[in-house]
Amino acid sequence: MNDLQPATAVSTQQSVTDTRRPAGTTEGTTMLIHEALARSRRQEAEEQARRHRLVRSVAAGRRWAKLARYAEQRARRSAERARAAAC
């Protein structure tokens, strides 16, 4: 009626090896702690560089907008002077 067999015992002198890779590893490589820290620092440096580029871009945009306003005002004054001189 029950055809289950009892499990065979493994002696303590036999070593059991599992050749399967642990879940989540790629090609059996494991990242050491210093590699993980270096990767983290590199990612933080890249993020800081991205923020710095964004800040510089915004600042440059503000400078160009200010220069454009100045040029527009100067052109308007020059045109008004030219009209006044023509009369």
PyMOL Python script that loads the backbone (N, CA, C, O; Angstrom):
from pymol import cmd

cmd.read_pdbstr("""\
ATOM      1  N   MET A   1       0.815  -1.171   0.000  1.00  0.00           N
ATOM      2  CA  MET A   1       0.000   0.000   0.000  1.00  0.00           C
ATOM      3  C   MET A   1       0.871   1.251   0.000  1.00  0.00           C
ATOM      4  O   MET A   1       0.617   2.168  -0.781  1.00  0.00           O
ATOM      5  N   ASN A   2       1.861   1.312   0.828  1.00  0.00           N
ATOM      6  CA  ASN A   2       2.768   2.457   0.877  1.00  0.00           C
ATOM      7  C   ASN A   2       4.118   1.998   0.373  1.00  0.00           C
ATOM      8  O   ASN A   2       4.770   1.173   1.013  1.00  0.00           O
ATOM      9  N   ASP A   3       4.552   2.520  -0.771  1.00  0.00           N
ATOM     10  CA  ASP A   3       5.820   2.082  -1.346  1.00  0.00           C
ATOM     11  C   ASP A   3       6.941   3.089  -1.103  1.00  0.00           C
ATOM     12  O   ASP A   3       7.941   3.066  -1.820  1.00  0.00           O
ATOM     13  N   LEU A   4       6.802   3.975  -0.110  1.00  0.00           N
ATOM     14  CA  LEU A   4       7.859   4.930   0.216  1.00  0.00           C
ATOM     15  C   LEU A   4       8.981   4.207   0.928  1.00  0.00           C
ATOM     16  O   LEU A   4       8.745   3.359   1.789  1.00  0.00           O
ATOM     17  N   GLN A   5      10.190   4.545   0.566  1.00  0.00           N
ATOM     18  CA  GLN A   5      11.359   3.947   1.198  1.00  0.00           C
ATOM     19  C   GLN A   5      11.968   4.957   2.151  1.00  0.00           C
ATOM     20  O   GLN A   5      11.931   6.154   1.866  1.00  0.00           O
ATOM     21  N   PRO A   6      12.520   4.530   3.256  1.00  0.00           N
ATOM     22  CA  PRO A   6      13.172   5.478   4.156  1.00  0.00           C
ATOM     23  C   PRO A   6      14.417   6.054   3.491  1.00  0.00           C
ATOM     24  O   PRO A   6      15.077   5.386   2.696  1.00  0.00           O
ATOM     25  N   ALA A   7      14.723   7.293   3.824  1.00  0.00           N
ATOM     26  CA  ALA A   7      15.877   7.971   3.236  1.00  0.00           C
ATOM     27  C   ALA A   7      17.144   7.338   3.749  1.00  0.00           C
ATOM     28  O   ALA A   7      17.229   6.919   4.903  1.00  0.00           O
ATOM     29  N   THR A   8      18.130   7.273   2.874  1.00  0.00           N
ATOM     30  CA  THR A   8      19.404   6.721   3.298  1.00  0.00           C
ATOM     31  C   THR A   8      20.163   7.787   4.053  1.00  0.00           C
ATOM     32  O   THR A   8      20.173   8.952   3.654  1.00  0.00           O
ATOM     33  N   ALA A   9      20.785   7.401   5.120  1.00  0.00           N
ATOM     34  CA  ALA A   9      21.528   8.339   5.957  1.00  0.00           C
ATOM     35  C   ALA A   9      22.869   8.644   5.314  1.00  0.00           C
ATOM     36  O   ALA A   9      23.487   7.770   4.706  1.00  0.00           O
ATOM     37  N   VAL A  10      23.321   9.895   5.449  1.00  0.00           N
ATOM     38  CA  VAL A  10      24.620  10.303   4.943  1.00  0.00           C
ATOM     39  C   VAL A  10      25.581  10.249   6.113  1.00  0.00           C
ATOM     40  O   VAL A  10      25.321  10.821   7.172  1.00  0.00           O
ATOM     41  N   SER A  11      26.662   9.578   5.921  1.00  0.00           N
ATOM     42  CA  SER A  11      27.623   9.494   7.020  1.00  0.00           C
ATOM     43  C   SER A  11      28.320  10.840   7.197  1.00  0.00           C
ATOM     44  O   SER A  11      28.409  11.621   6.250  1.00  0.00           O
ATOM     45  N   THR A  12      28.802  11.108   8.372  1.00  0.00           N
ATOM     46  CA  THR A  12      29.456  12.382   8.645  1.00  0.00           C
ATOM     47  C   THR A  12      30.796  12.490   7.955  1.00  0.00           C
ATOM     48  O   THR A  12      31.342  13.590   7.858  1.00  0.00           O
ATOM     49  N   GLN A  13      31.337  11.408   7.478  1.00  0.00           N
ATOM     50  CA  GLN A  13      32.636  11.450   6.817  1.00  0.00           C
ATOM     51  C   GLN A  13      32.505  11.740   5.331  1.00  0.00           C
ATOM     52  O   GLN A  13      33.482  12.109   4.680  1.00  0.00           O
ATOM     53  N   GLN A  14      31.309  11.578   4.795  1.00  0.00           N
ATOM     54  CA  GLN A  14      31.095  11.902   3.391  1.00  0.00           C
ATOM     55  C   GLN A  14      30.796  13.406   3.276  1.00  0.00           C
ATOM     56  O   GLN A  14      30.030  13.959   4.066  1.00  0.00           O
ATOM     57  N   SER A  15      31.400  14.039   2.300  1.00  0.00           N
ATOM     58  CA  SER A  15      31.106  15.464   2.104  1.00  0.00           C
ATOM     59  C   SER A  15      30.046  15.602   1.029  1.00  0.00           C
ATOM     60  O   SER A  15      30.096  14.938  -0.006  1.00  0.00           O
ATOM     61  N   VAL A  16      29.111  16.453   1.287  1.00  0.00           N
ATOM     62  CA  VAL A  16      28.040  16.700   0.330  1.00  0.00           C
ATOM     63  C   VAL A  16      28.367  18.009  -0.371  1.00  0.00           C
ATOM     64  O   VAL A  16      28.509  19.049   0.271  1.00  0.00           O
ATOM     65  N   THR A  17      28.485  17.952  -1.671  1.00  0.00           N
ATOM     66  CA  THR A  17      28.779  19.159  -2.442  1.00  0.00           C
ATOM     67  C   THR A  17      27.616  19.454  -3.365  1.00  0.00           C
ATOM     68  O   THR A  17      27.057  18.561  -4.002  1.00  0.00           O
ATOM     69  N   ASP A  18      27.273  20.706  -3.421  1.00  0.00           N
ATOM     70  CA  ASP A  18      26.201  21.158  -4.304  1.00  0.00           C
ATOM     71  C   ASP A  18      26.846  22.027  -5.367  1.00  0.00           C
ATOM     72  O   ASP A  18      27.375  23.093  -5.055  1.00  0.00           O
ATOM     73  N   THR A  19      26.810  21.590  -6.613  1.00  0.00           N
ATOM     74  CA  THR A  19      27.478  22.336  -7.686  1.00  0.00           C
ATOM     75  C   THR A  19      26.574  23.396  -8.293  1.00  0.00           C
ATOM     76  O   THR A  19      26.996  24.124  -9.192  1.00  0.00           O
ATOM     77  N   ARG A  20      25.357  23.495  -7.824  1.00  0.00           N
ATOM     78  CA  ARG A  20      24.460  24.525  -8.355  1.00  0.00           C
ATOM     79  C   ARG A  20      24.887  25.894  -7.843  1.00  0.00           C
ATOM     80  O   ARG A  20      25.433  26.019  -6.747  1.00  0.00           O
ATOM     81  N   ARG A  21      24.631  26.923  -8.657  1.00  0.00           N
ATOM     82  CA  ARG A  21      24.971  28.292  -8.273  1.00  0.00           C
ATOM     83  C   ARG A  21      23.888  28.827  -7.360  1.00  0.00           C
ATOM     84  O   ARG A  21      22.717  28.480  -7.517  1.00  0.00           O
ATOM     85  N   PRO A  22      24.261  29.667  -6.407  1.00  0.00           N
ATOM     86  CA  PRO A  22      23.249  30.285  -5.548  1.00  0.00           C
ATOM     87  C   PRO A  22      22.344  31.200  -6.367  1.00  0.00           C
ATOM     88  O   PRO A  22      22.762  31.755  -7.384  1.00  0.00           O
ATOM     89  N   ALA A  23      21.128  31.348  -5.922  1.00  0.00           N
ATOM     90  CA  ALA A  23      20.174  32.206  -6.631  1.00  0.00           C
ATOM     91  C   ALA A  23      20.664  33.646  -6.628  1.00  0.00           C
ATOM     92  O   ALA A  23      21.175  34.136  -5.621  1.00  0.00           O
ATOM     93  N   GLY A  24      20.504  34.319  -7.760  1.00  0.00           N
ATOM     94  CA  GLY A  24      20.860  35.728  -7.856  1.00  0.00           C
ATOM     95  C   GLY A  24      22.279  35.992  -8.305  1.00  0.00           C
ATOM     96  O   GLY A  24      22.636  37.151  -8.517  1.00  0.00           O
ATOM     97  N   THR A  25      23.096  34.984  -8.459  1.00  0.00           N
ATOM     98  CA  THR A  25      24.461  35.236  -8.920  1.00  0.00           C
ATOM     99  C   THR A  25      24.522  35.082 -10.421  1.00  0.00           C
ATOM    100  O   THR A  25      23.764  34.312 -11.012  1.00  0.00           O
ATOM    101  N   THR A  26      25.409  35.805 -11.022  1.00  0.00           N
ATOM    102  CA  THR A  26      25.587  35.761 -12.461  1.00  0.00           C
ATOM    103  C   THR A  26      26.902  35.068 -12.769  1.00  0.00           C
ATOM    104  O   THR A  26      27.966  35.520 -12.346  1.00  0.00           O
ATOM    105  N   GLU A  27      26.828  34.005 -13.482  1.00  0.00           N
ATOM    106  CA  GLU A  27      27.997  33.234 -13.896  1.00  0.00           C
ATOM    107  C   GLU A  27      28.896  32.861 -12.715  1.00  0.00           C
ATOM    108  O   GLU A  27      30.112  32.738 -12.864  1.00  0.00           O
ATOM    109  N   GLY A  28      28.297  32.687 -11.569  1.00  0.00           N
ATOM    110  CA  GLY A  28      29.053  32.212 -10.422  1.00  0.00           C
ATOM    111  C   GLY A  28      29.972  33.231  -9.791  1.00  0.00           C
ATOM    112  O   GLY A  28      30.767  32.881  -8.918  1.00  0.00           O
ATOM    113  N   THR A  29      29.887  34.484 -10.208  1.00  0.00           N
ATOM    114  CA  THR A  29      30.777  35.491  -9.634  1.00  0.00           C
ATOM    115  C   THR A  29      30.127  36.105  -8.417  1.00  0.00           C
ATOM    116  O   THR A  29      28.916  36.325  -8.397  1.00  0.00           O
ATOM    117  N   THR A  30      30.906  36.378  -7.424  1.00  0.00           N
ATOM    118  CA  THR A  30      30.399  37.065  -6.252  1.00  0.00           C
ATOM    119  C   THR A  30      31.163  38.371  -6.101  1.00  0.00           C
ATOM    120  O   THR A  30      32.363  38.439  -6.365  1.00  0.00           O
ATOM    121  N   MET A  31      30.454  39.398  -5.676  1.00  0.00           N
ATOM    122  CA  MET A  31      31.078  40.708  -5.535  1.00  0.00           C
ATOM    123  C   MET A  31      31.630  40.831  -4.115  1.00  0.00           C
ATOM    124  O   MET A  31      30.914  40.622  -3.136  1.00  0.00           O
ATOM    125  N   LEU A  32      32.861  41.158  -4.026  1.00  0.00           N
ATOM    126  CA  LEU A  32      33.474  41.354  -2.731  1.00  0.00           C
ATOM    127  C   LEU A  32      33.089  42.714  -2.174  1.00  0.00           C
ATOM    128  O   LEU A  32      32.648  43.592  -2.915  1.00  0.00           O
ATOM    129  N   ILE A  33      33.256  42.885  -0.881  1.00  0.00           N
ATOM    130  CA  ILE A  33      32.801  44.110  -0.229  1.00  0.00           C
ATOM    131  C   ILE A  33      33.526  45.345  -0.758  1.00  0.00           C
ATOM    132  O   ILE A  33      32.903  46.394  -0.921  1.00  0.00           O
ATOM    133  N   HIS A  34      34.820  45.242  -1.028  1.00  0.00           N
ATOM    134  CA  HIS A  34      35.518  46.433  -1.541  1.00  0.00           C
ATOM    135  C   HIS A  34      35.064  46.778  -2.950  1.00  0.00           C
ATOM    136  O   HIS A  34      35.060  47.948  -3.333  1.00  0.00           O
ATOM    137  N   GLU A  35      34.680  45.766  -3.726  1.00  0.00           N
ATOM    138  CA  GLU A  35      34.147  46.034  -5.062  1.00  0.00           C
ATOM    139  C   GLU A  35      32.792  46.715  -4.962  1.00  0.00           C
ATOM    140  O   GLU A  35      32.483  47.619  -5.738  1.00  0.00           O
ATOM    141  N   ALA A  36      31.990  46.280  -4.007  1.00  0.00           N
ATOM    142  CA  ALA A  36      30.680  46.898  -3.814  1.00  0.00           C
ATOM    143  C   ALA A  36      30.833  48.349  -3.367  1.00  0.00           C
ATOM    144  O   ALA A  36      30.100  49.221  -3.833  1.00  0.00           O
ATOM    145  N   LEU A  37      31.773  48.610  -2.471  1.00  0.00           N
ATOM    146  CA  LEU A  37      32.004  49.983  -2.030  1.00  0.00           C
ATOM    147  C   LEU A  37      32.518  50.854  -3.171  1.00  0.00           C
ATOM    148  O   LEU A  37      32.094  52.000  -3.319  1.00  0.00           O
ATOM    149  N   ALA A  38      33.426  50.315  -3.973  1.00  0.00           N
ATOM    150  CA  ALA A  38      33.955  51.073  -5.112  1.00  0.00           C
ATOM    151  C   ALA A  38      32.836  51.382  -6.102  1.00  0.00           C
ATOM    152  O   ALA A  38      32.772  52.483  -6.649  1.00  0.00           O
ATOM    153  N   ARG A  39      31.962  50.417  -6.330  1.00  0.00           N
ATOM    154  CA  ARG A  39      30.844  50.628  -7.248  1.00  0.00           C
ATOM    155  C   ARG A  39      29.910  51.700  -6.696  1.00  0.00           C
ATOM    156  O   ARG A  39      29.439  52.561  -7.438  1.00  0.00           O
ATOM    157  N   SER A  40      29.648  51.646  -5.412  1.00  0.00           N
ATOM    158  CA  SER A  40      28.785  52.633  -4.783  1.00  0.00           C
ATOM    159  C   SER A  40      29.387  54.029  -4.891  1.00  0.00           C
ATOM    160  O   SER A  40      28.685  54.988  -5.212  1.00  0.00           O
ATOM    161  N   ARG A  41      30.678  54.142  -4.626  1.00  0.00           N
ATOM    162  CA  ARG A  41      31.344  55.451  -4.721  1.00  0.00           C
ATOM    163  C   ARG A  41      31.327  55.974  -6.152  1.00  0.00           C
ATOM    164  O   ARG A  41      31.128  57.167  -6.378  1.00  0.00           O
ATOM    165  N   ARG A  42      31.534  55.087  -7.114  1.00  0.00           N
ATOM    166  CA  ARG A  42      31.509  55.511  -8.522  1.00  0.00           C
ATOM    167  C   ARG A  42      30.115  56.016  -8.896  1.00  0.00           C
ATOM    168  O   ARG A  42      29.979  57.038  -9.568  1.00  0.00           O
ATOM    169  N   GLN A  43      29.079  55.294  -8.457  1.00  0.00           N
ATOM    170  CA  GLN A  43      27.716  55.722  -8.759  1.00  0.00           C
ATOM    171  C   GLN A  43      27.401  57.062  -8.112  1.00  0.00           C
ATOM    172  O   GLN A  43      26.748  57.909  -8.722  1.00  0.00           O
ATOM    173  N   GLU A  44      27.863  57.259  -6.876  1.00  0.00           N
ATOM    174  CA  GLU A  44      27.644  58.545  -6.212  1.00  0.00           C
ATOM    175  C   GLU A  44      28.376  59.669  -6.934  1.00  0.00           C
ATOM    176  O   GLU A  44      27.841  60.768  -7.074  1.00  0.00           O
ATOM    177  N   ALA A  45      29.601  59.400  -7.394  1.00  0.00           N
ATOM    178  CA  ALA A  45      30.361  60.415  -8.127  1.00  0.00           C
ATOM    179  C   ALA A  45      29.682  60.758  -9.447  1.00  0.00           C
ATOM    180  O   ALA A  45      29.650  61.923  -9.841  1.00  0.00           O
ATOM    181  N   GLU A  46      29.143  59.759 -10.130  1.00  0.00           N
ATOM    182  CA  GLU A  46      28.436  60.017 -11.387  1.00  0.00           C
ATOM    183  C   GLU A  46      27.184  60.832 -11.143  1.00  0.00           C
ATOM    184  O   GLU A  46      26.876  61.739 -11.916  1.00  0.00           O
ATOM    185  N   GLU A  47      26.450  60.522 -10.070  1.00  0.00           N
ATOM    186  CA  GLU A  47      25.246  61.280  -9.743  1.00  0.00           C
ATOM    187  C   GLU A  47      25.594  62.726  -9.395  1.00  0.00           C
ATOM    188  O   GLU A  47      24.889  63.648  -9.804  1.00  0.00           O
ATOM    189  N   GLN A  48      26.669  62.928  -8.646  1.00  0.00           N
ATOM    190  CA  GLN A  48      27.108  64.272  -8.303  1.00  0.00           C
ATOM    191  C   GLN A  48      27.517  65.039  -9.565  1.00  0.00           C
ATOM    192  O   GLN A  48      27.223  66.228  -9.688  1.00  0.00           O
ATOM    193  N   ALA A  49      28.184  64.371 -10.491  1.00  0.00           N
ATOM    194  CA  ALA A  49      28.582  65.017 -11.748  1.00  0.00           C
ATOM    195  C   ALA A  49      27.350  65.408 -12.564  1.00  0.00           C
ATOM    196  O   ALA A  49      27.322  66.477 -13.174  1.00  0.00           O
ATOM    197  N   ARG A  50      26.330  64.541 -12.577  1.00  0.00           N
ATOM    198  CA  ARG A  50      25.089  64.867 -13.289  1.00  0.00           C
ATOM    199  C   ARG A  50      24.430  66.111 -12.686  1.00  0.00           C
ATOM    200  O   ARG A  50      23.993  67.004 -13.412  1.00  0.00           O
ATOM    201  N   ARG A  51      24.364  66.158 -11.360  1.00  0.00           N
ATOM    202  CA  ARG A  51      23.766  67.327 -10.704  1.00  0.00           C
ATOM    203  C   ARG A  51      24.570  68.589 -11.006  1.00  0.00           C
ATOM    204  O   ARG A  51      23.998  69.651 -11.250  1.00  0.00           O
ATOM    205  N   HIS A  52      25.895  68.471 -10.988  1.00  0.00           N
ATOM    206  CA  HIS A  52      26.754  69.627 -11.262  1.00  0.00           C
ATOM    207  C   HIS A  52      26.534  70.129 -12.693  1.00  0.00           C
ATOM    208  O   HIS A  52      26.450  71.335 -12.922  1.00  0.00           O
ATOM    209  N   ARG A  53      26.440  69.201 -13.657  1.00  0.00           N
ATOM    210  CA  ARG A  53      26.181  69.606 -15.045  1.00  0.00           C
ATOM    211  C   ARG A  53      24.835  70.300 -15.168  1.00  0.00           C
ATOM    212  O   ARG A  53      24.705  71.281 -15.900  1.00  0.00           O
ATOM    213  N   LEU A  54      23.827  69.797 -14.452  1.00  0.00           N
ATOM    214  CA  LEU A  54      22.504  70.414 -14.506  1.00  0.00           C
ATOM    215  C   LEU A  54      22.537  71.830 -13.938  1.00  0.00           C
ATOM    216  O   LEU A  54      21.958  72.750 -14.516  1.00  0.00           O
ATOM    217  N   VAL A  55      23.218  72.001 -12.804  1.00  0.00           N
ATOM    218  CA  VAL A  55      23.329  73.327 -12.190  1.00  0.00           C
ATOM    219  C   VAL A  55      24.046  74.291 -13.125  1.00  0.00           C
ATOM    220  O   VAL A  55      23.617  75.432 -13.293  1.00  0.00           O
ATOM    221  N   ARG A  56      25.145  73.832 -13.736  1.00  0.00           N
ATOM    222  CA  ARG A  56      25.884  74.697 -14.663  1.00  0.00           C
ATOM    223  C   ARG A  56      25.030  75.055 -15.870  1.00  0.00           C
ATOM    224  O   ARG A  56      25.085  76.185 -16.355  1.00  0.00           O
ATOM    225  N   SER A  57      24.246  74.110 -16.357  1.00  0.00           N
ATOM    226  CA  SER A  57      23.380  74.366 -17.503  1.00  0.00           C
ATOM    227  C   SER A  57      22.320  75.411 -17.163  1.00  0.00           C
ATOM    228  O   SER A  57      22.056  76.312 -17.959  1.00  0.00           O
ATOM    229  N   VAL A  58      21.718  75.293 -15.991  1.00  0.00           N
ATOM    230  CA  VAL A  58      20.707  76.277 -15.571  1.00  0.00           C
ATOM    231  C   VAL A  58      21.346  77.647 -15.401  1.00  0.00           C
ATOM    232  O   VAL A  58      20.787  78.657 -15.830  1.00  0.00           O
ATOM    233  N   ALA A  59      22.518  77.680 -14.773  1.00  0.00           N
ATOM    234  CA  ALA A  59      23.203  78.959 -14.579  1.00  0.00           C
ATOM    235  C   ALA A  59      23.563  79.585 -15.925  1.00  0.00           C
ATOM    236  O   ALA A  59      23.425  80.796 -16.100  1.00  0.00           O
ATOM    237  N   ALA A  60      24.021  78.776 -16.870  1.00  0.00           N
ATOM    238  CA  ALA A  60      24.363  79.297 -18.199  1.00  0.00           C
ATOM    239  C   ALA A  60      23.116  79.836 -18.889  1.00  0.00           C
ATOM    240  O   ALA A  60      23.170  80.875 -19.547  1.00  0.00           O
ATOM    241  N   GLY A  61      22.004  79.143 -18.743  1.00  0.00           N
ATOM    242  CA  GLY A  61      20.744  79.621 -19.324  1.00  0.00           C
ATOM    243  C   GLY A  61      20.347  80.972 -18.755  1.00  0.00           C
ATOM    244  O   GLY A  61      19.889  81.851 -19.485  1.00  0.00           O
ATOM    245  N   ARG A  62      20.522  81.137 -17.445  1.00  0.00           N
ATOM    246  CA  ARG A  62      20.199  82.423 -16.817  1.00  0.00           C
ATOM    247  C   ARG A  62      21.118  83.528 -17.332  1.00  0.00           C
ATOM    248  O   ARG A  62      20.674  84.646 -17.594  1.00  0.00           O
ATOM    249  N   ARG A  63      22.416  83.201 -17.474  1.00  0.00           N
ATOM    250  CA  ARG A  63      23.347  84.215 -17.998  1.00  0.00           C
ATOM    251  C   ARG A  63      22.964  84.630 -19.413  1.00  0.00           C
ATOM    252  O   ARG A  63      22.957  85.821 -19.727  1.00  0.00           O
ATOM    253  N   TRP A  64      22.643  83.657 -20.274  1.00  0.00           N
ATOM    254  CA  TRP A  64      22.276  83.995 -21.641  1.00  0.00           C
ATOM    255  C   TRP A  64      20.972  84.790 -21.691  1.00  0.00           C
ATOM    256  O   TRP A  64      20.832  85.699 -22.509  1.00  0.00           O
ATOM    257  N   ALA A  65      20.024  84.453 -20.825  1.00  0.00           N
ATOM    258  CA  ALA A  65      18.764  85.209 -20.785  1.00  0.00           C
ATOM    259  C   ALA A  65      19.021  86.650 -20.352  1.00  0.00           C
ATOM    260  O   ALA A  65      18.439  87.582 -20.908  1.00  0.00           O
ATOM    261  N   LYS A  66      19.889  86.830 -19.364  1.00  0.00           N
ATOM    262  CA  LYS A  66      20.236  88.183 -18.897  1.00  0.00           C
ATOM    263  C   LYS A  66      20.921  88.970 -20.014  1.00  0.00           C
ATOM    264  O   LYS A  66      20.614  90.144 -20.225  1.00  0.00           O
ATOM    265  N   LEU A  67      21.840  88.334 -20.724  1.00  0.00           N
ATOM    266  CA  LEU A  67      22.527  88.983 -21.835  1.00  0.00           C
ATOM    267  C   LEU A  67      21.542  89.338 -22.946  1.00  0.00           C
ATOM    268  O   LEU A  67      21.659  90.397 -23.562  1.00  0.00           O
ATOM    269  N   ALA A  68      20.571  88.458 -23.209  1.00  0.00           N
ATOM    270  CA  ALA A  68      19.578  88.732 -24.253  1.00  0.00           C
ATOM    271  C   ALA A  68      18.715  89.935 -23.861  1.00  0.00           C
ATOM    272  O   ALA A  68      18.413  90.773 -24.710  1.00  0.00           O
ATOM    273  N   ARG A  69      18.314  90.033 -22.582  1.00  0.00           N
ATOM    274  CA  ARG A  69      17.534  91.197 -22.133  1.00  0.00           C
ATOM    275  C   ARG A  69      18.337  92.483 -22.294  1.00  0.00           C
ATOM    276  O   ARG A  69      17.815  93.497 -22.758  1.00  0.00           O
ATOM    277  N   TYR A  70      19.612  92.435 -21.907  1.00  0.00           N
ATOM    278  CA  TYR A  70      20.486  93.615 -22.038  1.00  0.00           C
ATOM    279  C   TYR A  70      20.599  94.034 -23.509  1.00  0.00           C
ATOM    280  O   TYR A  70      20.488  95.216 -23.834  1.00  0.00           O
ATOM    281  N   ALA A  71      20.820  93.057 -24.387  1.00  0.00           N
ATOM    282  CA  ALA A  71      20.963  93.370 -25.821  1.00  0.00           C
ATOM    283  C   ALA A  71      19.665  93.940 -26.380  1.00  0.00           C
ATOM    284  O   ALA A  71      19.691  94.857 -27.200  1.00  0.00           O
ATOM    285  N   GLU A  72      18.521  93.395 -25.936  1.00  0.00           N
ATOM    286  CA  GLU A  72      17.231  93.894 -26.407  1.00  0.00           C
ATOM    287  C   GLU A  72      17.011  95.340 -25.949  1.00  0.00           C
ATOM    288  O   GLU A  72      16.555  96.172 -26.733  1.00  0.00           O
ATOM    289  N   GLN A  73      17.328  95.643 -24.694  1.00  0.00           N
ATOM    290  CA  GLN A  73      17.173  97.008 -24.184  1.00  0.00           C
ATOM    291  C   GLN A  73      18.093  97.983 -24.928  1.00  0.00           C
ATOM    292  O   GLN A  73      17.696  99.098 -25.265  1.00  0.00           O
ATOM    293  N   ARG A  74      19.297  97.548 -25.170  1.00  0.00           N
ATOM    294  CA  ARG A  74      20.256  98.402 -25.868  1.00  0.00           C
ATOM    295  C   ARG A  74      19.801  98.661 -27.305  1.00  0.00           C
ATOM    296  O   ARG A  74      19.912  99.783 -27.799  1.00  0.00           O
ATOM    297  N   ALA A  75      19.293  97.630 -27.973  1.00  0.00           N
ATOM    298  CA  ALA A  75      18.798  97.796 -29.345  1.00  0.00           C
ATOM    299  C   ALA A  75      17.595  98.726 -29.365  1.00  0.00           C
ATOM    300  O   ALA A  75      17.480  99.563 -30.259  1.00  0.00           O
ATOM    301  N   ARG A  76      16.697  98.593 -28.395  1.00  0.00           N
ATOM    302  CA  ARG A  76      15.524  99.462 -28.320  1.00  0.00           C
ATOM    303  C   ARG A  76      15.933 100.925 -28.111  1.00  0.00           C
ATOM    304  O   ARG A  76      15.400 101.821 -28.765  1.00  0.00           O
ATOM    305  N   ARG A  77      16.890 101.164 -27.187  1.00  0.00           N
ATOM    306  CA  ARG A  77      17.365 102.539 -26.957  1.00  0.00           C
ATOM    307  C   ARG A  77      18.018 103.109 -28.216  1.00  0.00           C
ATOM    308  O   ARG A  77      17.831 104.276 -28.560  1.00  0.00           O
ATOM    309  N   SER A  78      18.789 102.255 -28.893  1.00  0.00           N
ATOM    310  CA  SER A  78      19.462 102.704 -30.115  1.00  0.00           C
ATOM    311  C   SER A  78      18.445 103.045 -31.199  1.00  0.00           C
ATOM    312  O   SER A  78      18.619 104.027 -31.922  1.00  0.00           O
ATOM    313  N   ALA A  79      17.391 102.251 -31.319  1.00  0.00           N
ATOM    314  CA  ALA A  79      16.357 102.512 -32.324  1.00  0.00           C
ATOM    315  C   ALA A  79      15.620 103.802 -31.974  1.00  0.00           C
ATOM    316  O   ALA A  79      15.305 104.582 -32.873  1.00  0.00           O
ATOM    317  N   GLU A  80      15.339 104.049 -30.699  1.00  0.00           N
ATOM    318  CA  GLU A  80      14.654 105.274 -30.284  1.00  0.00           C
ATOM    319  C   GLU A  80      15.520 106.502 -30.587  1.00  0.00           C
ATOM    320  O   GLU A  80      15.016 107.534 -31.030  1.00  0.00           O
ATOM    321  N   ARG A  81      16.817 106.376 -30.343  1.00  0.00           N
ATOM    322  CA  ARG A  81      17.732 107.483 -30.636  1.00  0.00           C
ATOM    323  C   ARG A  81      17.790 107.741 -32.141  1.00  0.00           C
ATOM    324  O   ARG A  81      17.825 108.893 -32.574  1.00  0.00           O
ATOM    325  N   ALA A  82      17.798 106.681 -32.929  1.00  0.00           N
ATOM    326  CA  ALA A  82      17.861 106.828 -34.379  1.00  0.00           C
ATOM    327  C   ALA A  82      16.584 107.503 -34.896  1.00  0.00           C
ATOM    328  O   ALA A  82      16.653 108.339 -35.797  1.00  0.00           O
ATOM    329  N   ARG A  83      15.417 107.147 -34.336  1.00  0.00           N
ATOM    330  CA  ARG A  83      14.157 107.787 -34.726  1.00  0.00           C
ATOM    331  C   ARG A  83      14.144 109.260 -34.324  1.00  0.00           C
ATOM    332  O   ARG A  83      13.680 110.119 -35.074  1.00  0.00           O
ATOM    333  N   ALA A  84      14.663 109.533 -33.131  1.00  0.00           N
ATOM    334  CA  ALA A  84      14.682 110.924 -32.650  1.00  0.00           C
ATOM    335  C   ALA A  84      15.630 111.779 -33.499  1.00  0.00           C
ATOM    336  O   ALA A  84      15.350 112.949 -33.756  1.00  0.00           O
ATOM    337  N   ALA A  85      16.718 111.209 -33.919  1.00  0.00           N
ATOM    338  CA  ALA A  85      17.685 111.949 -34.741  1.00  0.00           C
ATOM    339  C   ALA A  85      17.165 112.168 -36.151  1.00  0.00           C
ATOM    340  O   ALA A  85      17.538 113.148 -36.796  1.00  0.00           O
ATOM    341  N   ALA A  86      16.308 111.273 -36.647  1.00  0.00           N
ATOM    342  CA  ALA A  86      15.776 111.376 -37.990  1.00  0.00           C
ATOM    343  C   ALA A  86      14.705 112.464 -38.079  1.00  0.00           C
ATOM    344  O   ALA A  86      14.443 112.941 -39.183  1.00  0.00           O
ATOM    345  N   CYS A  87      14.086 112.872 -37.003  1.00  0.00           N
ATOM    346  CA  CYS A  87      13.006 113.864 -37.031  1.00  0.00           C
ATOM    347  C   CYS A  87      13.499 115.248 -37.145  1.00  0.00           C
ATOM    348  O   CYS A  87      12.703 116.186 -37.180  1.00  0.00           O
TER     349      CYS A  87
END
""", "prot")
cmd.dss("prot")
cmd.show_as("cartoon", "prot")
cmd.util.cbc("prot")
cmd.orient("prot")
